[in-house]
Amino acid sequence: MINPDDEMEGDHRKMAQIFTCWRIVWRISAVILVGLISGVVGLLVGAILGGNFFPGFLFNGVQGYEATGQVGFLLGFIIGILLGWHLMFRRKPGQ
């Protein structure tokens, strides 16, 4: 005989798997968003520093605030990705 409770457990298991997949997608999206936001902040800080204090700085074929803005974006993006990954995927004690 077919037990209807077995089918219900299968449906709950499938829903739990779908929820887990969407939760991972959401976390990865949040990590990328944190990286982009911190990259823009790094770009602004780098451009301000480069325009005021490092006008002779050369990077990637550009000089001054453009160069330090690019460096600031790269550093901000990398730091944001690492920080976002740590915050979103850290293990909780006891798991």
Backbone as JSON Lines, residues from 0, in Angstrom:
{"i":0,"aa":"M","n":[0.82,-1.17,0.0],"ca":[0.0,0.0,0.0],"c":[0.87,1.25,0.0]}
{"i":1,"aa":"I","n":[0.34,2.3,-0.53],"ca":[1.03,3.57,-0.57],"c":[0.62,4.39,0.65]}
{"i":2,"aa":"N","n":[1.59,4.86,1.34],"ca":[1.35,5.66,2.53],"c":[1.37,7.14,2.13]}
{"i":3,"aa":"P","n":[0.28,7.88,2.3],"ca":[0.27,9.3,1.92],"c":[1.24,10.15,2.72]}
{"i":4,"aa":"D","n":[1.61,9.69,3.92],"ca":[2.56,10.45,4.72],"c":[3.94,10.48,4.06]}
{"i":5,"aa":"D","n":[4.31,9.4,3.34],"ca":[5.6,9.37,2.66],"c":[5.67,10.44,1.57]}
{"i":6,"aa":"E","n":[4.57,10.64,0.86],"ca":[4.55,11.66,-0.19],"c":[4.67,13.06,0.43]}
{"i":7,"aa":"M","n":[4.04,13.27,1.56],"ca":[4.12,14.58,2.22],"c":[5.55,14.87,2.68]}
{"i":8,"aa":"E","n":[6.24,13.85,3.2],"ca":[7.62,14.06,3.62],"c":[8.5,14.41,2.42]}
{"i":9,"aa":"G","n":[8.24,13.8,1.29],"ca":[9.0,14.11,0.08],"c":[8.78,15.54,-0.37]}
{"i":10,"aa":"D","n":[7.52,16.01,-0.28],"ca":[7.23,17.4,-0.66],"c":[7.93,18.39,0.27]}
{"i":11,"aa":"H","n":[7.93,18.1,1.56],"ca":[8.59,18.98,2.52],"c":[10.09,18.99,2.27]}
{"i":12,"aa":"R","n":[10.65,17.84,1.94],"ca":[12.08,17.75,1.67],"c":[12.44,18.57,0.43]}
{"i":13,"aa":"K","n":[11.61,18.49,-0.61],"ca":[11.85,19.26,-1.83],"c":[11.76,20.76,-1.54]}
{"i":14,"aa":"M","n":[10.77,21.16,-0.77],"ca":[10.63,22.58,-0.43],"c":[11.83,23.06,0.39]}
{"i":15,"aa":"A","n":[12.31,22.23,1.28],"ca":[13.47,22.6,2.08],"c":[14.71,22.75,1.2]}
{"i":16,"aa":"Q","n":[14.86,21.87,0.21],"ca":[15.99,21.98,-0.71],"c":[15.89,23.24,-1.56]}
{"i":17,"aa":"I","n":[14.7,23.56,-2.03],"ca":[14.51,24.78,-2.82],"c":[14.8,26.01,-1.97]}
{"i":18,"aa":"F","n":[14.32,26.0,-0.73],"ca":[14.57,27.12,0.17],"c":[16.06,27.28,0.43]}
{"i":19,"aa":"T","n":[16.77,26.18,0.61],"ca":[18.21,26.23,0.84],"c":[18.93,26.8,-0.37]}
{"i":20,"aa":"C","n":[18.54,26.39,-1.58],"ca":[19.16,26.92,-2.8],"c":[18.92,28.42,-2.92]}
{"i":21,"aa":"W","n":[17.7,28.86,-2.68],"ca":[17.41,30.29,-2.79],"c":[18.13,31.09,-1.72]}
{"i":22,"aa":"R","n":[18.29,30.5,-0.56],"ca":[19.01,31.18,0.5],"c":[20.48,31.38,0.12]}
{"i":23,"aa":"I","n":[21.09,30.4,-0.52],"ca":[22.47,30.52,-0.98],"c":[22.57,31.56,-2.08]}
{"i":24,"aa":"V","n":[21.61,31.58,-3.02],"ca":[21.61,32.58,-4.09],"c":[21.47,33.97,-3.49]}
{"i":25,"aa":"W","n":[20.6,34.14,-2.51],"ca":[20.42,35.43,-1.87],"c":[21.7,35.87,-1.18]}
{"i":26,"aa":"R","n":[22.37,34.96,-0.49],"ca":[23.6,35.31,0.21],"c":[24.7,35.72,-0.77]}
{"i":27,"aa":"I","n":[24.84,34.99,-1.86],"ca":[25.86,35.34,-2.86],"c":[25.54,36.7,-3.47]}
{"i":28,"aa":"S","n":[24.27,36.96,-3.74],"ca":[23.88,38.28,-4.27],"c":[24.19,39.39,-3.27]}
{"i":29,"aa":"A","n":[23.97,39.12,-2.0],"ca":[24.27,40.12,-0.97],"c":[25.77,40.37,-0.88]}
{"i":30,"aa":"V","n":[26.58,39.33,-1.02],"ca":[28.04,39.48,-0.99],"c":[28.49,40.36,-2.16]}
{"i":31,"aa":"I","n":[27.96,40.12,-3.35],"ca":[28.32,40.92,-4.52],"c":[27.87,42.36,-4.33]}
{"i":32,"aa":"L","n":[26.69,42.57,-3.79],"ca":[26.2,43.92,-3.55],"c":[27.07,44.66,-2.54]}
{"i":33,"aa":"V","n":[27.48,43.99,-1.48],"ca":[28.37,44.61,-0.49],"c":[29.7,44.97,-1.16]}
{"i":34,"aa":"G","n":[30.2,44.09,-2.03],"ca":[31.44,44.37,-2.74],"c":[31.32,45.59,-3.64]}
{"i":35,"aa":"L","n":[30.22,45.69,-4.36],"ca":[30.03,46.84,-5.26],"c":[29.88,48.15,-4.49]}
{"i":36,"aa":"I","n":[29.13,48.12,-3.41],"ca":[28.95,49.33,-2.61],"c":[30.28,49.78,-2.02]}
{"i":37,"aa":"S","n":[31.03,48.84,-1.46],"ca":[32.33,49.22,-0.89],"c":[33.31,49.63,-1.98]}
{"i":38,"aa":"G","n":[33.17,49.08,-3.19],"ca":[34.0,49.51,-4.3],"c":[33.73,50.94,-4.7]}
{"i":39,"aa":"V","n":[32.46,51.34,-4.71],"ca":[32.11,52.72,-5.03],"c":[32.62,53.67,-3.95]}
{"i":40,"aa":"V","n":[32.51,53.26,-2.7],"ca":[33.06,54.08,-1.62],"c":[34.57,54.21,-1.77]}
{"i":41,"aa":"G","n":[35.24,53.11,-2.1],"ca":[36.68,53.15,-2.33],"c":[37.05,54.03,-3.51]}
{"i":42,"aa":"L","n":[36.23,54.01,-4.56],"ca":[36.46,54.87,-5.72],"c":[36.39,56.34,-5.32]}
{"i":43,"aa":"L","n":[35.39,56.7,-4.56],"ca":[35.23,58.09,-4.13],"c":[36.37,58.53,-3.21]}
{"i":44,"aa":"V","n":[36.71,57.69,-2.26],"ca":[37.81,58.03,-1.35],"c":[39.12,58.12,-2.12]}
{"i":45,"aa":"G","n":[39.36,57.17,-3.04],"ca":[40.58,57.21,-3.84],"c":[40.65,58.43,-4.73]}
{"i":46,"aa":"A","n":[39.54,58.81,-5.34],"ca":[39.52,59.99,-6.21],"c":[39.77,61.26,-5.4]}
{"i":47,"aa":"I","n":[39.2,61.35,-4.21],"ca":[39.42,62.52,-3.36],"c":[40.89,62.6,-2.94]}
{"i":48,"aa":"L","n":[41.44,61.46,-2.51],"ca":[42.85,61.46,-2.1],"c":[43.77,61.76,-3.28]}
{"i":49,"aa":"G","n":[43.48,61.16,-4.42],"ca":[44.32,61.38,-5.58],"c":[44.27,62.79,-6.11]}
{"i":50,"aa":"G","n":[43.11,63.4,-6.07],"ca":[42.98,64.77,-6.55],"c":[43.66,65.78,-5.65]}
{"i":51,"aa":"N","n":[43.72,65.47,-4.35],"ca":[44.28,66.43,-3.4],"c":[45.73,66.16,-3.01]}
{"i":52,"aa":"F","n":[46.11,64.9,-2.92],"ca":[47.42,64.57,-2.36],"c":[48.36,63.83,-3.31]}
{"i":53,"aa":"F","n":[47.84,63.15,-4.34],"ca":[48.69,62.33,-5.21],"c":[48.46,62.67,-6.69]}
{"i":54,"aa":"P","n":[48.68,63.89,-7.11],"ca":[48.41,64.24,-8.5],"c":[49.37,63.58,-9.49]}
{"i":55,"aa":"G","n":[50.53,63.14,-9.04],"ca":[51.49,62.52,-9.93],"c":[51.41,61.0,-9.97]}
{"i":56,"aa":"F","n":[50.47,60.4,-9.27],"ca":[50.34,58.94,-9.21],"c":[49.87,58.4,-10.56]}
{"i":57,"aa":"L","n":[50.59,57.39,-11.08],"ca":[50.24,56.77,-12.37],"c":[49.79,55.34,-12.14]}
{"i":58,"aa":"F","n":[48.69,54.96,-12.79],"ca":[48.2,53.58,-12.73],"c":[47.3,53.34,-13.93]}
{"i":59,"aa":"N","n":[47.56,52.26,-14.63],"ca":[46.7,51.81,-15.73],"c":[46.56,52.88,-16.82]}
{"i":60,"aa":"G","n":[47.61,53.63,-17.06],"ca":[47.6,54.62,-18.12],"c":[46.94,55.94,-17.79]}
{"i":61,"aa":"V","n":[46.54,56.14,-16.56],"ca":[45.92,57.41,-16.15],"c":[46.68,57.96,-14.95]}
{"i":62,"aa":"Q","n":[46.43,59.22,-14.65],"ca":[47.2,59.9,-13.62],"c":[46.27,60.64,-12.66]}
{"i":63,"aa":"G","n":[46.74,60.78,-11.43],"ca":[46.03,61.59,-10.44],"c":[44.79,60.92,-9.88]}
{"i":64,"aa":"Y","n":[43.71,61.7,-9.84],"ca":[42.49,61.21,-9.2],"c":[41.88,60.03,-9.95]}
{"i":65,"aa":"E","n":[42.07,59.97,-11.26],"ca":[41.54,58.84,-12.03],"c":[42.25,57.54,-11.64]}
{"i":66,"aa":"A","n":[43.57,57.61,-11.49],"ca":[44.34,56.43,-11.12],"c":[44.04,55.97,-9.71]}
{"i":67,"aa":"T","n":[44.03,56.9,-8.76],"ca":[43.76,56.51,-7.37],"c":[42.31,56.08,-7.19]}
{"i":68,"aa":"G","n":[41.4,56.6,-8.01],"ca":[40.02,56.14,-7.97],"c":[39.91,54.69,-8.39]}
{"i":69,"aa":"Q","n":[40.67,54.3,-9.44],"ca":[40.66,52.9,-9.87],"c":[41.23,51.99,-8.79]}
{"i":70,"aa":"V","n":[42.34,52.41,-8.2],"ca":[42.95,51.61,-7.12],"c":[41.98,51.51,-5.94]}
{"i":71,"aa":"G","n":[41.35,52.62,-5.6],"ca":[40.38,52.61,-4.49],"c":[39.22,51.68,-4.77]}
{"i":72,"aa":"F","n":[38.72,51.67,-6.03],"ca":[37.62,50.77,-6.36],"c":[38.05,49.31,-6.21]}
{"i":73,"aa":"L","n":[39.22,48.98,-6.74],"ca":[39.7,47.59,-6.65],"c":[39.87,47.16,-5.2]}
{"i":74,"aa":"L","n":[40.52,48.0,-4.41],"ca":[40.73,47.64,-3.01],"c":[39.4,47.56,-2.25]}
{"i":75,"aa":"G","n":[38.51,48.52,-2.49],"ca":[37.21,48.51,-1.83],"c":[36.39,47.3,-2.21]}
{"i":76,"aa":"F","n":[36.41,46.93,-3.49],"ca":[35.65,45.77,-3.95],"c":[36.18,44.49,-3.32]}
{"i":77,"aa":"I","n":[37.5,44.33,-3.31],"ca":[38.09,43.12,-2.72],"c":[37.79,43.04,-1.23]}
{"i":78,"aa":"I","n":[37.98,44.13,-0.52],"ca":[37.7,44.14,0.92],"c":[36.21,43.9,1.17]}
{"i":79,"aa":"G","n":[35.35,44.5,0.35],"ca":[33.91,44.3,0.51],"c":[33.48,42.86,0.26]}
{"i":80,"aa":"I","n":[34.06,42.23,-0.76],"ca":[33.74,40.82,-1.04],"c":[34.17,39.95,0.13]}
{"i":81,"aa":"L","n":[35.38,40.16,0.62],"ca":[35.86,39.34,1.74],"c":[35.04,39.57,3.01]}
{"i":82,"aa":"L","n":[34.73,40.82,3.29],"ca":[33.93,41.13,4.47],"c":[32.5,40.59,4.32]}
{"i":83,"aa":"G","n":[31.91,40.77,3.14],"ca":[30.57,40.25,2.9],"c":[30.51,38.74,3.0]}
{"i":84,"aa":"W","n":[31.53,38.07,2.45],"ca":[31.58,36.61,2.51],"c":[31.67,36.16,3.97]}
{"i":85,"aa":"H","n":[32.51,36.83,4.74],"ca":[32.66,36.47,6.15],"c":[31.34,36.65,6.9]}
{"i":86,"aa":"L","n":[30.65,37.75,6.63],"ca":[29.4,38.03,7.35],"c":[28.26,37.11,6.93]}
{"i":87,"aa":"M","n":[28.19,36.77,5.64],"ca":[27.05,35.99,5.16],"c":[27.24,34.48,5.29]}
{"i":88,"aa":"F","n":[28.47,34.0,5.32],"ca":[28.69,32.56,5.31],"c":[29.45,32.06,6.54]}
{"i":89,"aa":"R","n":[29.51,32.86,7.59],"ca":[30.19,32.39,8.79],"c":[29.34,31.32,9.46]}
{"i":90,"aa":"R","n":[30.03,30.42,10.12],"ca":[29.34,29.36,10.84],"c":[29.01,29.84,12.24]}
{"i":91,"aa":"K","n":[27.85,29.49,12.65],"ca":[27.43,29.86,13.99],"c":[27.96,28.81,14.98]}
{"i":92,"aa":"P","n":[28.28,29.23,16.19],"ca":[28.8,28.26,17.16],"c":[27.82,27.13,17.4]}
{"i":93,"aa":"G","n":[28.35,25.93,17.42],"ca":[27.51,24.76,17.67],"c":[26.98,24.09,16.41]}
{"i":94,"aa":"Q","n":[27.35,24.59,15.24],"ca":[26.87,23.95,14.0],"c":[27.99,23.25,13.3]}
